[in-house]
Amino acid sequence: MKVRNIIHKAAVLGSAGTMMGATVMGALAYDLADYPAQYIVDGNFDGKIVVGEKAATGDVLGSIDIAASLQARSITSEAVEVPGAVGEVSLTGDAFRIETSSDLLELREDLGAVYDTLTDSELEALRGGTITTDEESTEYNQYLRFEDATNTLTLQAMAVNYAQDEEDVLGDYLIIEDSAPFFEWEIEFTEGLESAVTSGELADLEDEVFNIFGTDFTFVNSAIDTSADDVTLEFMAGDVSDTLREGETKTYTIDGVDYEVTAIFISDPNSGSAEAKFAVNGEITDSLGDGDTDTLNNGLQIGVRDLLVNSREGVVEFFLGANKVQFTDTNYGSATLDSNGEYAGTVEIGNENIEDASIAIVGQELSSGANFEITSIKYRLKADAAVGSTIYVPSGMGVREFLDEPDGMLSPTFDIRYEGLKSVPTTELSLQARSDHSYELTATNIRGKEFSGVPFVTNKDGTFKWGDDDDDFWFRESAVTGTVANASAYTITDDDYFVLSESVIASANEKDDSAIMRYDDIDTSDRIITFTDMSTGESRQVTYVPDTSDTDILGNASNFVVEGNTYSVWVGNATGWPLAIDLNGDGDVNGDEVGFTVRGGGYLDFGTQTAGTSGLASGGFYVNFTIPAEQFDDSTLGDEAFWWNVTDATGNEVTLSTSSSNHVGPLAGSDTWDTFDIINDDNNDDHDFGYLDYGAMVDYYNPSGSNDANELSIMMPQAQVGAQVFVVAGVTERGAGSAGSVQRDVVNPISVGMAVLDSDADGFLGSENLIIVGGPCANSVASAFLDNPAVCGEGFEPGKAMISAKEFGSTVAILVAGYEAQETLGASYVLADYATYLADVEGSEVEVVATDLSDLQVSSAGSME
């Protein structure tokens, strides 16, 4: 196990003084704690690495490690354009998105759980105002509710889910089940809307104007029976409001259409109730009294607001494009809900009774019945689908057009629109069939590196095992305790694949760095182990040191750095030189099992692997994909898990299977709007699709009548996918929003030619940023750095090395050198792993004790100018 001893010293101690004191006298210092600043500029390496023309192998290996660590830091963040403002849709006009800065509308989440009540703070159409009658003045406020804190309103949930609509079209929809009211509108009169009761009417309310969802409505009629607690309120709005004298003609334009309107007749009230008759573009209406409407052939309504007549003439006030609303409550003192979540009162809009609407007018008698005061009006509409039993609203459309009674939305400007899921970049996690007997794994880690084509499981020739028929796939260590002095510890042989991750699967999290490597080769003469990084296909070499502690051990390396994490490797003293590898970086191989964390934050549990064997028992195993709670908008609801079964099959085949029941999620329930389902696509019979709560899309290839193996892929988003639902009131326009982007890290390859020989580096010192590897006896640039000492090895001691930095004008040079190649290699490890060793150093020099490469000791000497 690597021991990192970092000892801060105010001055050089002991024998180190001779070596280090001979280096930088009179030079300007570069603080090693700042490294690799100046060598990485705008995410690109700026400098050269210099090795001696006659350098030892250890010098060369050290320079490779240093270069690899610099490459890992050569990263820039770039903006990737996506539709809209980071994949969002915008609606201009009076529209409010159901979302807050801290609360995303998630898949399968009820709208009311994000916003239970809207007011004029969210929607201008819900603005309040003041009504003044002859009795008193009152302010009023409007509220639109989807749910309340205690959920006592029994409103039907609305949520976005992935489902099939009534015509079996698969997609994401805003879903409202046909069972109960799905919203409540309330207007509250804070001081009470009061009127005298005259001849069975609330006379003071006539001609008063108030706002409903952005439309100004005028009270045109009322009726009250205080003995029966029965009250009716009638009000009207329209595109045009005007007056005409009998015989007068005017032309009005609505939505680009001209309407010529003539008041052809206004009756004398002495002959009965006053009425008016109109001609609209030659079409004659019915006779209409106060509050009456008539519908023209093209669907436009005309309604009478008031009639003013005397013995000489008549004048009619009217609405063209009229919208008439009538509320009747036969128990005006109560706002009790029945078992269906509906009020007792009835609603008429236009001339139609809205069966799905209900109303409660809350009021009371004043002055022994001489006056009446209304304190609030509450309105509800049941979710009654025009087709089928459930409302499915696809992207780009609104609820109104799917209702059996769309006029029940109360105001012609009010709607609830669904504008699709937010667009979020994704990466693929998949098990693809190599043949009918083998599967390959593809997964992308949190750094965006895709590991593809990794042999995962096979049943070729009837041998059911992890990997392929020749090589194994390992994600569990050998089950030994404390040491590797046991031949059974060495299970990883040449061409085997293995997983590295920061945590064991039991404590895996969304931030773990994971990787998949392959053991390729070993050179026992130079003590070099070669691996392949399965994300890039590039070779990685690690040098091990001899280990004579046991006959089963050939050597060990504690410097295997992958994705910034350090893992230990032991070489077994047996044919083929098998390896024991610390898969989770804790320094031992005692049976730890790791998973793979994918970009976006989910992690893959491959199953249970028996320590020391890649073989599988007949009947198969489960692979589990977990998205931890911390990734969700609401982390208190728990993890999400989805799993599938991989099994051996007859004919030496292997297959996988899953279903809708193989899922547990924080948002999934049992109703249409919140059920997780994997659903067959009628347009692609061999594929079943579903969306996890987090927004990851599952594609289950499940061919029928075919010998093809089943396959599974999950498109994992880099952030949780949100649903875009808007409450609108008035004319809106749909747009892609402002230019949007997401950020991704891009690795900038270090240019060819960054490594040079000392013989080719004449004049580089002071003109280039340099990292000089090797001492002055093997590297002429190192000699120049040290002012060309007469004795090249002066000051260097066995077992020790130095890292020394100087500024030469605007450039920096760092010397990495030791007594011999091993000591230089140890100092190179320190510079390559700078975050561990140099973050807290003081000054421009450190001494490295490198007698044991697995136990490097670093001493800070402070700044020496």
Secondary structure, 3 states (H helix, E strand, C coil): CCCCEEEECCCCCCCHHHHHCCCCCCCEECCHHHCCECCEECCEECCEEEECCCCCHHHHHHHHHHHHHHHHHCEEEEEEEECCCCCCCEEECCEEECCECCECCECCCCHHHHCCEECCCCCHHHCCEEEECCCCEEEEEEEEECCCCCCCCCCCCEEEEEEECCCCCEEEEEEEECCCEEEEEEEEEEEEEEEEEECCEEHHHCCCEEEECCEEEEEEEEEEECCCCEEEEEEEECCEEEEEECCCEEEEEECCEEEEEEEEEECCHHHCCCCEEEEECCEECCCECCCCEEECCCCCEEEEEEEEECCCCEEEEEEECCEEEEEEECCCCCCCCCCCCCCCEEEEECCEECCCEEEEEEEEEEHHHCEEEEEEEEEEEECCECCCCEEEEECCEECHHHECCHHHHCCCCEEEEEEEECCCCEEEEEEEEEECCEEEEEEEECCCCEEEEEEEEECHHHCCEEECCCCEEECECCECCCCCCCHHHCCECCCCEEEEECCEHHHCCCCCCEEEEEEEEEECCCCEEEEEECCCCCEEEEECEECCCCCCEEEEEEEEEECCEEEEEEEECCCCCCEEECCCCCCCCECCEECEEECCCCEEECCCCCCCCCECCCCCEEEEEEECHHHCCCHHHCCEEEEEEEEEECCCEEEEECCCCCEECCCCCCCCCCCCCCEEECCEEEEEEEECCCCCEEEEECCCCCCCCCEEEEEEECCCCEEEEEEEECCCEEECCCCEEEEEEEECCCCCCCEEEHHHCCCCECCECEEEECCCCCCHHHHHHCCCCCCCCCCCCCCEEEEEEEEECCEEEEEEEECCHHHHHHHHHHHHCHHHHCCCCCECEEEEECCCCCCCEEEECECCC
